[in-house]
Amino acid sequence: MLTEPNVLIVDLGSQLTLLIARSLRESGYRSVVLSPSKADMWMERHQPKAVILSGSGHGVHDVDAPQPPSNVIDAGIPILGICYGMQWLMKHLGGEVANDHEHVEYGPAGINIVDDGGLFSLIWKTQRVWASHGDSVLTVQEGTDILATAIDNDGSIRAVRHNERKWWGVQFHPEVPHTDGGAVMLENFVHGICGCEPDWEPADIVAGIRSEIASDPEVRAVLGFSGGVDSTTMAAILAPAMGDRLLGVCIDGGHLREGELEEVRRHADAAGIKLEIIDAEEEFLEALSGVTDAEEKRHIFKRIYLRLLKEAVAKFGATHVVQGTLATDEIESGATGGHLIKSHHNVGLDWEHLGELKPLSPFFKYEVRALAAELAMPESVVHREPFPGPGLFLRCFGDEITADRLELVRWADHQVREIIRKARDVPEISQLVIALCCVHTTGVKGDGRAYGPAVVVRAVHTTDFMTAEAVEFPREVRRLITGTLTRNHGVVRVWFDEVPKPPATTEFE
Ligand code: XMP
């Protein structure tokens, strides 16, 4: 039941990439969306049946043109290239790709299908599609069949297939609803051509996890519960089936935001899980005293988290520990092969004789949100902004963490959130990170010298948290934030961080 996805989507930098995953999911197929470097790592341990290369904001001739990893390209798995993805494949085979004004298309376009190619099975021979490209494939190498041409554009190439390499390409975007038959084309590829069977049915996934874990009456479990979408969804899946055999444990290490414990309790109630909150602020502060290195902080957090959870397990007489760990946590922690980006506290823990269950680990955030919605969780759960396990400990950087500094960053976070909540014209924010940069700078307040830290305000918009754009606040909102925060005697400066991801990550540490 809880198998890995069969479809790998390599995100080459298009805003539409997640629409490919959504369209497939609506047809019943799971997929994993990864950047080229993450796809490279993922391929070391997985064998997908279908690969899709997304479009991109780049052109194939750009110096920094994104490259799909060679272990994906050369795996012998059928590949569908969309827009840039098709151009990249055709160029790779020796075809000519150029920025030719005659062939540019932005918006609705028409195609004539001249060869079904498997991709256009059950599709009308003339189609309205949606396209957005400056570059076009002008010629293809021998061995490549042309499957579709443009209606209005002197028959230029719009879809191709290379039989030997099992590569398909479309110049338009089948993932966009304005492409008639687009969902059928994607399904033709993953099912008809690649042989994937439907594997996304939220109700089945919920039932599968319940029967795997909850049906055994000997299983008693403690669930690490943060009130976030992952652990709350995990609780909502298991609690109805396990009842008293399940206990949620939330660790309050002094790293939570204002009002967060109340929200944790509300979310536990919504999921129907019994909750215990462990107050461990002193212990965390003592262990973190003098520590400034990001990975060291993460390791200390992980060590204490493990010990406290083990104690809770022993007290409850649990046989298992359940965590809401996701695929991305494992990937970033290097647990699936490849590089460590950062150590997540919920990956690679040594539970000794205890059973560890991570039923959500094949899934991605957007899928877990869909499961939460399926389970009728409140909006505050379904759309909850991610907040890293070590929380405010990662949002206090440049010097050691102290109770006062945590208090200051918690206060600043609350102030900024309130300003944004009331403000108009603030673009959509996927995650807001308010951090305290503990490097002191000089200022003047009243008549006196001030020497203190800065608050850094960073808001990002993203669909998958693999890449993100910085959100720019309107000038008035920036002024209000700056004025409000610097009224606190402990804050000398306010910095707005508008660096996208990459190169910067969402969090500072
Ligand atoms: P970055 O900073 O890499 O973060 O852009 C991507 C997303 O992951 C969250 N994040 C974490 N989540 N434990 C978590 O559960 C962690 O240790 C952790 N570190 C980062 C981050 O907030 C963002 O949503």
Boltz pocket constraint, residues with backbone or C-beta under 6 A from the ligand:
constraints:
  - pocket:
      binder: B
      contacts: [[A, 329], [A, 342], [A, 343], [A, 344], [A, 345], [A, 386], [A, 387], [A, 388], [A, 389], [A, 390], [A, 431], [A, 465], [A, 501], [A, 504], [A, 505], [A, 506], [A, 507], [A, 508]]
      max_distance: 6.0
